[in-house]
């Protein structure tokens, strides 16, 4: 069995811009933090938890309290909801809904979600985009502040949920941090991106990058190829 693990923002939902704007706005509204770098690669881990902790430390010289994290999460989610409502809801990446339904129905590709956002915001975006949530193992930034940690937890939860060893994993993501974390975790990778973002993924070693999931058959072929390559690498090592 081959586990297919998905990032959320930019991979299943068209929410990168909304997420970035809401995050920076919440930092300003709740704590008065301005001039915060939105170059997410400049942070140790590209996750909501790590970015918030490092911004807080750089501004106030200490780690945020549990209540401060909660206050930020609440306002961040409110801004996400308001922004989504103003634009008619979060849009799904084209073809993602049908793709997920087909994978779930296939019996051959169990799926899991492993995103760098907090659970509440990730679940809101998936629901707003009308993407499946129930009975899908997942892990988010509430579980670990590193992407590799989040992936490992999602992997473990998937093995428990599906009650089988899932040694072959393909991670689907849109950012350079996604492919880097997949490589560190020993997972295969398929990119969802276009233009310069796609070029960046190819430069990191991606072999298959799609703008969306409209061409399901090509995506499925890439999944099969990715897992075969992973098998060969495991055999050689």
C-alpha positions as CSV (number, residue, x, y, z in Angstrom):
1,X,0.0,0.0,0.0
2,X,1.2,3.5,-0.9
3,X,0.4,6.4,1.4
4,X,-0.3,9.6,-0.4
5,X,0.2,12.5,2.0
6,X,-1.0,16.1,1.2
7,X,0.0,19.5,2.2
8,X,-3.0,21.9,2.4
9,X,-2.4,25.6,1.4
10,X,-1.5,25.8,-2.3
11,X,-1.7,22.1,-2.7
12,X,-5.4,21.3,-2.1
13,X,-6.7,24.9,-1.5
14,X,-6.0,28.2,-3.2
15,X,-5.4,29.8,0.1
16,X,-1.7,30.9,0.2
17,X,-2.4,34.6,-0.3
18,X,-5.4,34.7,2.2
19,X,-3.3,32.7,4.7
20,X,-0.3,35.0,4.5
21,X,-2.4,38.2,4.7
22,X,-4.4,37.0,7.7
23,X,-1.3,35.7,9.6
24,X,0.5,39.1,9.2
25,X,-2.6,41.1,10.1
26,X,-3.3,39.0,13.2
27,X,0.3,39.6,14.4
28,X,-0.3,43.3,14.1
29,X,-3.7,43.4,15.6
30,X,-3.1,41.2,18.6
31,X,0.5,42.1,19.4
32,X,1.3,45.2,17.4
33,X,4.0,43.4,15.5
34,X,4.9,45.1,12.2
35,X,7.7,44.7,9.6
36,X,7.5,41.0,10.0
37,X,9.3,39.0,7.2
38,X,7.0,37.1,4.9
39,X,9.9,35.2,3.4
40,X,8.8,32.0,5.1
41,X,12.1,30.3,4.1
42,X,13.9,32.6,6.6
43,X,12.4,30.8,9.5
44,X,13.7,27.5,11.0
45,X,10.5,25.7,10.0
46,X,7.8,26.9,7.7
47,X,4.9,26.1,10.1
48,X,2.4,28.4,11.9
49,X,3.8,27.4,15.3
50,X,7.5,27.9,14.5
51,X,7.0,31.2,12.7
52,X,4.9,32.6,15.5
53,X,7.4,31.5,18.1
54,X,10.3,33.0,16.3
55,X,8.6,36.3,15.5
56,X,7.5,36.6,19.1
57,X,11.0,35.9,20.3
58,X,12.6,38.4,17.9
59,X,10.1,41.1,19.0
60,X,9.8,40.5,22.8
61,X,12.8,38.3,23.6
62,X,10.8,35.5,25.0
63,X,8.6,32.5,24.1
64,X,4.9,33.2,23.9
65,X,2.6,31.9,26.7
66,X,-0.2,29.4,26.0
67,X,-2.8,32.2,26.3
68,X,-0.9,34.4,23.9
69,X,-0.8,31.5,21.3
70,X,-4.5,31.0,21.8
71,X,-5.3,34.7,21.4
72,X,-3.3,34.8,18.1
73,X,-4.9,31.6,16.8
74,X,-8.4,32.9,17.5
75,X,-7.8,36.2,15.7
76,X,-6.0,34.5,12.8
77,X,-8.9,32.1,12.3
78,X,-11.4,35.0,12.5
79,X,-9.5,36.9,9.8
80,X,-9.3,33.8,7.6
81,X,-13.1,33.2,7.9
82,X,-13.9,36.9,7.2
83,X,-11.5,36.9,4.2
84,X,-12.9,33.7,2.8
85,X,-16.5,34.9,3.2
86,X,-15.7,38.2,1.4
87,X,-14.4,36.3,-1.6
88,X,-17.1,33.6,-1.8
89,X,-15.2,30.9,0.1
90,X,-11.9,29.2,-0.2
91,X,-11.4,27.7,-3.6
92,X,-10.1,24.2,-4.1
93,X,-7.2,23.6,-6.5
94,X,-8.8,22.6,-9.8
95,X,-9.4,18.8,-9.9
96,X,-8.5,18.2,-6.2
97,X,-12.0,17.2,-5.1
98,X,-12.4,14.6,-7.8
99,X,-8.8,13.4,-7.4
100,X,-9.3,12.8,-3.6
101,X,-12.6,11.0,-4.2
102,X,-11.0,8.7,-6.7
103,X,-8.0,7.9,-4.5
104,X,-10.2,7.2,-1.6
105,X,-12.4,4.9,-3.7
106,X,-9.5,3.1,-5.3
107,X,-8.5,1.1,-2.2
108,X,-5.0,1.3,-3.5
109,X,-3.9,4.7,-2.2
110,X,-4.7,5.6,1.4
111,X,-4.4,9.3,2.0
112,X,-3.4,11.6,4.9
113,X,-3.1,15.3,5.5
114,X,0.1,16.8,6.8
115,X,0.1,20.6,6.7
116,X,2.2,23.4,8.3
117,X,-0.8,25.3,9.5
118,X,-2.7,24.9,12.8
119,X,-5.5,22.3,12.7
120,X,-8.4,24.8,13.2
121,X,-7.4,26.9,10.2
122,X,-6.5,23.9,8.0
123,X,-9.9,22.2,8.7
124,X,-11.7,25.5,8.0
125,X,-10.1,25.8,4.6
126,X,-10.7,22.2,3.7
127,X,-14.4,22.6,4.7
128,X,-14.8,25.9,2.9
129,X,-13.3,24.3,-0.3
130,X,-15.7,21.3,0.1
131,X,-12.9,18.8,0.3
132,X,-13.2,15.6,2.3
133,X,-12.1,15.6,6.0
134,X,-13.8,12.8,7.8
135,X,-11.9,9.5,8.2
136,X,-8.7,10.9,6.9
137,X,-5.6,10.7,9.3
138,X,-3.9,14.1,9.7
139,X,-1.3,16.1,11.6
140,X,-0.8,19.8,11.7
141,X,1.3,22.5,13.5
142,X,-0.4,21.8,16.8
143,X,1.3,18.4,16.8
144,X,4.9,19.5,16.0
145,X,6.6,22.7,15.0
146,X,8.7,21.1,12.2
147,X,7.3,19.8,8.9
148,X,9.3,16.6,9.3
149,X,7.7,16.0,12.7
150,X,4.2,16.7,11.3
151,X,4.8,14.3,8.4
152,X,6.0,11.6,10.8
153,X,3.0,12.0,13.1
154,X,0.6,11.9,10.1
155,X,2.4,8.8,8.8
156,X,2.1,7.0,12.2
157,X,-1.6,8.0,12.5
158,X,-2.2,6.7,9.0
159,X,-0.6,3.3,9.8
160,X,-2.8,3.1,12.9
161,X,-6.0,4.1,11.1
162,X,-5.5,1.9,8.1
163,X,-4.1,-0.9,10.3
164,X,-1.1,-1.7,8.1
165,X,2.5,-0.8,7.5
166,X,2.8,2.0,4.9
167,X,6.5,2.0,4.0
168,X,5.9,3.8,0.7
169,X,5.0,7.4,1.0
170,X,4.5,10.2,-1.6
171,X,4.2,13.7,-0.3
172,X,2.3,16.2,-2.4
173,X,3.2,19.9,-1.9
174,X,3.7,23.3,-3.5
175,X,6.6,24.9,-1.6
176,X,10.4,24.3,-1.6
177,X,10.0,23.6,2.1
178,X,7.7,20.7,1.2
179,X,10.1,18.9,-1.1
180,X,13.0,19.5,1.3
181,X,11.0,18.0,4.2
182,X,9.9,15.1,2.1
183,X,13.5,14.4,1.1
184,X,14.6,14.5,4.7
185,X,11.8,12.1,5.6
186,X,12.7,9.7,2.9
187,X,9.4,10.3,1.0
188,X,8.9,10.6,-2.7
189,X,7.5,14.0,-3.9
190,X,5.1,15.4,-6.4
191,X,4.7,19.1,-6.8
192,X,1.6,21.2,-7.4
193,X,2.8,24.5,-8.8
194,X,3.3,26.6,-11.9
195,X,5.7,29.2,-13.4
196,X,8.5,30.3,-11.1
197,X,7.2,28.2,-8.2
198,X,7.3,25.1,-10.4
199,X,10.9,26.0,-11.5
200,X,11.9,26.2,-7.9
201,X,10.6,22.7,-7.2
202,X,12.4,21.3,-10.2
203,X,15.6,23.0,-9.0
204,X,15.1,21.2,-5.7
205,X,15.0,17.8,-7.5
206,X,11.3,17.3,-8.2
207,X,10.7,15.2,-11.3
208,X,6.9,15.7,-11.6
209,X,5.1,19.0,-11.0
210,X,1.5,19.7,-12.1
211,X,-0.4,23.0,-12.1
212,X,-3.5,21.3,-10.7
213,X,-5.2,17.9,-10.7
214,X,-7.3,18.3,-13.9
215,X,-5.2,15.6,-15.7
216,X,-5.9,12.8,-13.2
217,X,-4.4,10.1,-15.3
218,X,-1.1,11.9,-15.5
219,X,-1.1,12.5,-11.8
220,X,-1.8,8.8,-11.2
221,X,1.0,7.8,-13.4
222,X,3.3,10.1,-11.5
223,X,2.2,8.5,-8.2
224,X,3.0,5.0,-9.6
225,X,6.4,6.2,-10.8
226,X,7.2,7.9,-7.5
227,X,6.5,4.8,-5.5
228,X,8.4,2.6,-7.9
229,X,11.4,4.9,-7.6
230,X,11.1,4.8,-3.8
231,X,11.0,0.9,-3.9
232,X,14.2,0.8,-6.0
233,X,16.0,3.2,-3.6
234,X,15.0,1.1,-0.6
235,X,16.2,-2.0,-2.4
236,X,19.6,-0.4,-3.2
237,X,20.1,0.7,0.4
